[in-house]
Amino acid sequence: MVTGGAGYIGSHTALALAEAGYRPIVYDNLSHGHRWAVQWGPLIEGDLSDGEKLVATIREFDISAVLHFASFIFVGESMTDPGKYFANNVGGTLSLLEAVRTTGVKHLVFSSTAATYGMPEIVPITEDAPKEPINTYGDSKLMAEKLLYWYDQIFAIRSVALRYFNAAGADAEGRIGEAHDPETHLIPLILDAVAGRRSHIGVYGTDYPTPDGTAIRDYIHVSDLAEAHVKALEYLIAGGASTAVNLGTGTGYSVEEVIASVERITARPVPKRYEARRPGDPPSLVANADRGAKLLDWKPRQSDIDTIVRSAWHWHQSRAHG
Ligand SMILES: NC(=O)c1ccc[n+]([C@@H]2O[C@H](COP(=O)([O-])OP(=O)(O)OC[C@H]3O[C@@H](n4cnc5c(N)ncnc54)[C@H](O)[C@@H]3O)[C@@H](O)[C@H]2O)c1
């Protein structure tokens, strides 16, 4: 069962699961997901808070494992409406864990985030680094990780929390891609600016202690993320212990480098405007990706920046008329 499987990363993972021979059952309330993104198995329309529906779905489809993507994802909104984030991301995960416990499912893969680390002191960031989130979104995911810990201790439900860095790109064949509303992610915003759907892209902060002064992030192709989920699932099925794993490449790109990549791929200039730093934006967030390589035998294959941007541009253009 793929909760949030009508969303961006969940739908790419449903595709990867289908290609690996599984049958993904998507459970999504379509609050932010899309019916068109569910192509590799049935869509059950339901909310995480509906424990009875979760139990009925798990029983009806004889679910053997859960991949849990469903959550709210907007950092800014999480600081103006924190209750919404704690209710859905923590309360929703608790409701799901209760359904999992009731039905005897033993394996769960969870979408966590680099936002659990807050402002890291040491970069690249290892999984054992201090976790001090600086927004309620990040803390809601950390609290969900805590729930996973206790449901493992008490009920032997094994889980892998995958802490994604910056998910980007789209399916290489253009079947699905990123379609958030509102869009807050850098690459689709730059592509909107290139395509004339936004006047410009704001570059927030040019005085960071980085080579070109703009902030550095670790971009990971969504199809690489999807593959890591299949590997994490198989790690659990093989008897692996509960753990948390960073999903990043170990290489960071600055905002200026991403813009340069978009200009290379689209052969168009990116209209940009330099702005002040935004509060709470760390200079650099880059994963130490060793644990994923060792434990899951996973390596990103499509995550060099030009490959990411090319797939995102292809998807962006195919949706140019809606
Ligand atoms: N996109 C990123 O860069 C990124 C980075 C780190 C972590 N994550 C995590 O990955 C997961 C997926 O992110 P995404 O970018 O695909 O987001 P998304 O918004 O595209 O997908 C989330 C899906 O969950 C569904 N959903 C939300 N609340 C629900 C509920 N109560 N019941 C049922 N369905 C519900 C939405 O309808 C949507 O389809 C999230 O948990 C997010 O926190 C994303």
PDBQT file of the ligand as one rigid body, heavy atoms in Angstrom, charges set to zero:
ROOT
HETATM    1  N1  LIG A 401       9.406  16.742  -2.462  1.00  0.00    +0.000 N 
HETATM    2  C1  LIG A 401      10.514  16.774  -1.712  1.00  0.00    +0.000 C 
HETATM    3  O1  LIG A 401      11.549  17.333  -2.099  1.00  0.00    +0.000 OA
HETATM    4  C2  LIG A 401      10.533  16.068  -0.373  1.00  0.00    +0.000 A 
HETATM    5  C3  LIG A 401      11.692  16.167   0.409  1.00  0.00    +0.000 A 
HETATM    6  C4  LIG A 401      11.719  15.518   1.647  1.00  0.00    +0.000 A 
HETATM    7  C5  LIG A 401      10.637  14.758   2.054  1.00  0.00    +0.000 A 
HETATM    8  N2  LIG A 401       9.508  14.681   1.293  1.00  0.00    +0.000 N 
HETATM    9  C6  LIG A 401       8.394  13.859   1.772  1.00  0.00    +0.000 C 
HETATM   10  O2  LIG A 401       7.982  12.996   0.740  1.00  0.00    +0.000 OA
HETATM   11  C7  LIG A 401       6.599  12.741   0.799  1.00  0.00    +0.000 C 
HETATM   12  C8  LIG A 401       5.976  12.977  -0.557  1.00  0.00    +0.000 C 
HETATM   13  O3  LIG A 401       6.245  14.304  -0.998  1.00  0.00    +0.000 OA
HETATM   14  P1  LIG A 401       5.704  14.816  -2.384  1.00  0.00    +0.000 P 
HETATM   15  O4  LIG A 401       6.616  15.892  -2.853  1.00  0.00    +0.000 OA
HETATM   16  O5  LIG A 401       5.432  13.647  -3.271  1.00  0.00    +0.000 OA
HETATM   17  O6  LIG A 401       4.320  15.496  -1.911  1.00  0.00    +0.000 OA
HETATM   18  P2  LIG A 401       2.880  15.481  -2.629  1.00  0.00    +0.000 P 
HETATM   19  O7  LIG A 401       2.086  16.558  -1.974  1.00  0.00    +0.000 OA
HETATM   20  O8  LIG A 401       3.033  15.495  -4.101  1.00  0.00    +0.000 OA
HETATM   21  O9  LIG A 401       2.299  14.058  -2.196  1.00  0.00    +0.000 OA
HETATM   22  C9  LIG A 401       1.707  13.825  -0.934  1.00  0.00    +0.000 C 
HETATM   23  C10 LIG A 401       0.419  13.053  -1.173  1.00  0.00    +0.000 C 
HETATM   24  O10 LIG A 401      -0.172  12.729   0.082  1.00  0.00    +0.000 OA
HETATM   25  C11 LIG A 401      -1.573  12.911  -0.035  1.00  0.00    +0.000 C 
HETATM   26  N3  LIG A 401      -2.078  13.150   1.316  1.00  0.00    +0.000 N 
HETATM   27  C12 LIG A 401      -1.746  14.158   2.168  1.00  0.00    +0.000 A 
HETATM   28  N4  LIG A 401      -2.392  14.028   3.323  1.00  0.00    +0.000 NA
HETATM   29  C13 LIG A 401      -3.140  12.905   3.234  1.00  0.00    +0.000 A 
HETATM   30  C14 LIG A 401      -4.037  12.238   4.120  1.00  0.00    +0.000 A 
HETATM   31  N5  LIG A 401      -4.320  12.722   5.337  1.00  0.00    +0.000 N 
HETATM   32  N6  LIG A 401      -4.638  11.109   3.706  1.00  0.00    +0.000 NA
HETATM   33  C15 LIG A 401      -4.383  10.613   2.458  1.00  0.00    +0.000 A 
HETATM   34  N7  LIG A 401      -3.556  11.196   1.581  1.00  0.00    +0.000 NA
HETATM   35  C16 LIG A 401      -2.948  12.341   1.964  1.00  0.00    +0.000 A 
HETATM   36  C17 LIG A 401      -1.750  14.080  -0.981  1.00  0.00    +0.000 C 
HETATM   37  O11 LIG A 401      -3.025  14.098  -1.614  1.00  0.00    +0.000 OA
HETATM   38  C18 LIG A 401      -0.624  13.838  -1.990  1.00  0.00    +0.000 C 
HETATM   39  O12 LIG A 401      -1.052  13.047  -3.071  1.00  0.00    +0.000 OA
HETATM   40  C19 LIG A 401       6.054  13.632   1.905  1.00  0.00    +0.000 C 
HETATM   41  O13 LIG A 401       5.889  12.850   3.053  1.00  0.00    +0.000 OA
HETATM   42  C20 LIG A 401       7.151  14.665   2.106  1.00  0.00    +0.000 C 
HETATM   43  O14 LIG A 401       7.170  15.133   3.426  1.00  0.00    +0.000 OA
HETATM   44  C21 LIG A 401       9.434  15.331   0.085  1.00  0.00    +0.000 A 
ENDROOT
TORSDOF 0
